Amino acid sequence: MAILYIKAKPNARQNALVLAPDDAITIRLKAPAQDGKANACLLEYLAKLLGQPKSSLELLTGHTAPFKKIEVAGITDEQALAVLRQHTTLS
C-alpha cells in the first residue's frame, strides 16, 4: 500500500502532474474546487496514471484543503513514485 502526499490545484486548463526534484507531487486539475468535483477528478486521474482501479484509491485527509493524503492499495510507495516519474512535468 502506498501513501501519497499531494498538492492539488483546481481550475487548470488540463489535468497535469508536476513532480519537483525533491519528489513533491503537485497535480493540476481541470475540475473546480466545489462539491467534491476536484477530489473526484484527482482520484480518477491518479488511478489512470498509476494503472490502478479507482476503487483502490482512498482520500484520507484534505477533503477541503489543497494538501491531500491518498492511500493506494496494491502498490508500494516506490512503485507509485516510479510510475509518476514517467508521467511528470518537472517544475
C-alpha positions as MATLAB code, in Angstrom:
seq = 'MAILYIKAKPNARQNALVLAPDDAITIRLKAPAQDGKANACLLEYLAKLLGQPKSSLELLTGHTAPFKKIEVAGITDEQALAVLRQHTTLS';
ca = [
       0.000    0.000    0.000;
       1.330    3.430   -0.968;
       0.632    6.722    0.784;
       0.918    9.776   -1.467;
       1.091   13.376   -0.277;
      -0.213   15.638   -2.998;
      -0.898   19.313   -3.510;
      -3.972   19.754   -5.696;
      -4.531   22.871   -7.803;
      -8.055   23.011   -9.261;
      -9.327   25.085  -12.207;
      -6.404   24.314  -14.531;
      -6.664   24.164  -18.326;
      -5.952   20.450  -18.259;
      -5.011   17.744  -15.780;
      -1.251   17.638  -15.293;
       1.228   16.070  -12.908;
       4.187   18.151  -11.724;
       6.939   16.404   -9.807;
       9.542   18.611   -8.124;
      13.178   17.470   -7.859;
      12.526   16.559   -4.196;
       9.626   14.298   -5.341;
       6.943   16.705   -4.076;
       3.810   15.953   -6.086;
       1.520   18.667   -7.436;
      -1.451   17.833   -9.613;
      -3.256   20.477  -11.628;
      -6.919   19.598  -12.131;
      -9.473   20.771  -14.696;
     -12.285   20.402  -12.186;
     -13.368   23.247   -9.894;
     -12.963   23.026   -6.133;
     -16.659   22.740   -5.384;
     -18.970   19.921   -4.315;
     -16.096   17.404   -4.295;
     -15.533   17.683   -8.059;
     -11.789   18.339   -7.750;
     -11.325   15.417   -5.337;
     -13.197   13.045   -7.659;
     -11.148   14.290  -10.616;
      -7.924   13.843   -8.618;
      -8.693   10.238   -7.683;
      -9.752    9.372  -11.227;
      -6.645   10.994  -12.743;
      -4.289    9.322  -10.253;
      -5.895    5.914  -10.803;
      -5.381    6.324  -14.549;
      -1.728    7.366  -14.143;
      -0.966    4.530  -11.733;
      -2.845    1.910  -13.726;
      -4.967    1.053  -10.704;
      -8.741    0.807  -10.351;
     -10.280    3.939   -8.878;
     -11.657    1.805   -6.050;
      -8.077    1.132   -4.863;
      -7.562    4.831   -4.050;
      -8.854    6.488   -0.908;
      -8.612   10.141    0.083;
      -7.546   10.002    3.724;
      -7.118   13.694    4.557;
      -7.515   17.049    2.842;
     -11.111   16.793    1.686;
     -11.441   20.594    1.703;
      -7.754   21.602    1.625;
      -5.172   21.729   -1.164;
      -2.855   19.264    0.597;
      -4.105   15.688    0.295;
      -3.075   12.325    1.718;
      -4.108    9.448   -0.529;
      -3.812    5.731    0.073;
      -3.287    3.460   -2.943;
      -3.840   -0.267   -2.377;
      -1.904   -2.858   -4.350;
       1.224   -0.784   -4.975;
       4.217    0.317   -2.890;
       5.459    3.864   -2.361;
       8.480    3.142   -4.562;
       6.358    1.684   -7.373;
       3.950    4.636   -7.253;
       6.789    7.168   -7.420;
       8.456    5.311  -10.310;
       5.218    5.348  -12.314;
       4.539    9.016  -11.536;
       8.061    9.963  -12.637;
       7.251    8.514  -16.073;
       4.190   10.789  -16.423;
       5.571   14.008  -14.975;
       6.368   17.515  -15.990;
       9.298   18.809  -13.959;
       8.744   22.067  -12.098;
];
